[in-house]
């Protein structure tokens, strides 16, 4: 096995290490060199940890030689979104306000679990300021450096796509894992709300915040999910959990396709790729039924209201002090408006959240669904110098356009995985979302894995001009 | 819809100060949030029993034994 960071997956790298095709030190050094080569144009990292990473790689090589107990991520390079604490490093959250903060005393719980299970941290990846937005400047999209990677976990997705880490951590409050995954052709897994600990992660909206992985394949995402869910013992069973590929491997799996909302006002290329993806799932044996979830717009509104009010409370002092002027104007506006929403409206949004959870649960029960499949986003990556999305109903601002289809699933708290399902006329990636019942991460990964294997889209890789 | 005058009162109550040039953007966004509020009223009238179990976040505790594995 050769070490080609443009294409290698996390699990392939683990096999390469096990077979001694390359050492942890070689893998780490090549990753760091690739960061040096791509960063001048990609800007996926806030800070890299070259010395720490190389030292840790030597430790893991020695541990491997000494036949110490193997850990699931032993020696694999992982990027960490810069809202997660890493002990001894600053957590800047993409904000000028935080430039003077002390280094974190402890790892975030998820970072602790990754470190304990052998991950080597390549650095802190770029986030939209306080994880509130979809642009992730100054990071760019490896498929086209004139375009945004999406956000807020844009640096994580861009680094995974270009191979300057083999997996990365993101967070998702309104779509911040799935949006950049879709725009960069990577796999993004938003776990069930409440299942991954948020300790040590800077909050945006605690009732919606979720942490999860961005990866190069579904199996890689599942491995990272198991580690951060404190279920690393199950990593050895990933092959068995995902089942072997087969012609009719999804036989007996019933999938819902939304009749409206998720297919309304989306770009024609997205619509076309989505249609082809549904046909592919049918050819794998899945039974596809059209479902109507009339409360999808209300679910979007629930997530929007909760997000605005809670993020305003989190940043109460920031928007009232002298430092308010240091916040990006659009981000500041979001936080300020949240402070104006009446308390009873917030509480009604929390009540409505239960109502939309109930209504989507009834849809799954009525149609006996294993999952719902829908386009992840209405559009492909917008240009960084023109943050307007052209949609069939007319142009729309990048924020509302990219979060419209993702936010309902934050309101319901369901697990969602986004996988690459094609390209538009500019050769920009398009994402497909598979939405499961709560706690059915394995179920959606199984469907996504079979789809991925049948299409082999994930073997198409980004090529930033600098590489 | 909230008027610019009403917005000024709300800003005072919230302890926020805005420059005149930023007020229209805040007003537009605030009215968008109120529109979200109208959107949720419909579902509140139709709330029923759930087939999903309630979320009860309960994280496995990290123990010394786990770390020693």
Interface residues (C-beta under 8 A of the other chain):
Chain A: X69 X109 X112 X113 X116 X192 X193 X194 X195 X197 X230 X295 X297 X298 X300 X301 X302 X304 X305 X308 X319 X320 X329 X333 X334 X336 X337 X338 X339 X340 X341 X345 X348 X349 X351 X352 X354 X355 X356 X357 X358 X359 X360 X361 X362 X364 X365 X413 X437 X438
Chain B: X7 X10 X11 X14 X15 X16 X18 X22 X25 X26 X29 X30 X33 X34 X35 X36 X37 X39 X40 X41 X42 X43 X44 X46 X47 X48 X49 X50 X51 X52 X53 X55 X56 X57 X59 X60 X62 X66 X67 X69
